[in-house]
């Protein structure tokens, strides 16, 4: 489901696959994401980069090309994961778990009030 802009939307979760699939369905995310991965499929969860690296690989993005990847999340662990994966854009959102100061301290390149501000 490549967007007209040439962007892909991918989703990753530390939950088991069955729960992740239920969340994707419950939140009506299927039309908006191209791929998803869970920690057990990637060999580890946050803050390790394994889930992001697997999604990058599936999209044909080499790890050395991580500067073109945007990682968005609401926790310190999300920011650490994006930094560890070499993402060029690590965006924190304050509508979730952690504060702006905590997200910035964990490596966020920018902090927004919500994911909606990114769209």
C-alpha positions in Angstrom: 0.0 0.0 0.0 2.6 2.5 -1.0 1.4 6.0 -0.5 1.3 8.4 -3.5 4.2 10.3 -1.7 6.4 7.2 -2.0 6.2 6.6 1.7 5.7 3.3 3.4 4.0 2.8 6.8 5.2 -0.1 8.9 4.1 -1.2 12.4 6.0 -3.1 15.0 5.1 -4.3 18.5 6.5 -6.2 21.4 3.2 -8.1 21.7 2.7 -11.7 20.5 1.5 -11.9 16.9 -2.1 -12.8 17.8 -2.5 -9.8 20.0 -0.7 -7.5 17.5 -3.1 -8.6 14.7 -6.1 -8.0 17.0 -4.9 -4.5 17.7 -4.3 -3.8 14.0 -7.9 -4.9 13.4 -9.4 -3.1 16.4 -7.7 0.2 15.5 -8.6 -0.2 11.8 -4.9 0.1 10.8 -4.8 -2.5 8.0 -5.5 0.1 5.2 -2.8 2.3 6.5 0.2 -0.1 7.0 2.2 -2.0 4.5 3.9 -4.5 6.9 4.1 -5.4 10.6 6.5 -7.3 12.8 6.5 -8.4 16.4 9.5 -9.0 18.7 9.3 -12.8 18.6 9.6 -12.7 14.8 12.6 -10.4 14.8 14.7 -12.0 17.6 14.2 -9.2 20.2 12.2 -6.2 21.2 12.9 -2.6 22.1 15.4 -1.0 22.6 17.2 -3.5 20.4 17.0 -2.5 16.7 15.9 -6.0 15.5 12.2 -5.2 14.6 13.1 -2.0 12.7 15.9 -3.8 10.9 13.6 -6.6 9.8 11.0 -4.1 8.5 13.8 -2.2 6.7 15.0 -5.4 5.1 11.5 -6.3 4.0 11.2 -2.8 2.4 14.6 -3.2 0.6 16.3 -0.6 2.8 19.9 -1.5 3.9 20.9 -0.8 7.4 23.4 1.7 6.1 20.5 3.6 4.6 18.7 4.1 7.9 19.0 7.9 7.5 15.9 7.7 5.3 13.8 6.0 8.0 11.5 7.8 10.4 10.7 6.1 13.7 7.9 7.5 15.8 6.9 6.5 19.3 5.8 7.7 22.7 8.3 6.0 25.0 12.0 6.3 25.9 12.4 2.7 24.6 10.9 3.8 21.2 13.5 6.6 21.0 16.3 4.2 22.0 15.2 1.7 19.4 15.1 4.3 16.6 18.6 5.5 17.5 20.0 1.9 17.8 18.6 1.1 14.4 20.3 4.2 12.8 17.0 5.9 11.9 17.6 9.4 10.6 14.4 10.7 12.1 13.4 9.6 15.6 10.2 11.4 16.5 8.7 11.4 20.0 5.0 12.1 20.7 3.9 13.4 24.1 0.3 12.1 23.8 1.5 8.8 25.3 3.7 7.5 28.0 6.8 9.7 28.4 7.4 13.5 28.7 9.1 15.7 26.1 12.2 16.0 28.3 12.5 12.2 28.6 12.0 11.6 24.9 14.6 14.3 24.0 17.1 12.8 26.5 16.6 9.4 24.9 17.6 10.7 21.5 14.4 12.1 19.9 15.3 14.3 16.9 12.0 16.1 17.3 9.0 15.9 19.7 5.4 16.5 18.6 2.2 16.7 20.6 0.7 13.7 18.8 1.1 11.4 15.8 -1.6 13.5 14.1 0.9 16.4 14.0 3.2 14.2 11.8 0.5 13.7 9.2 
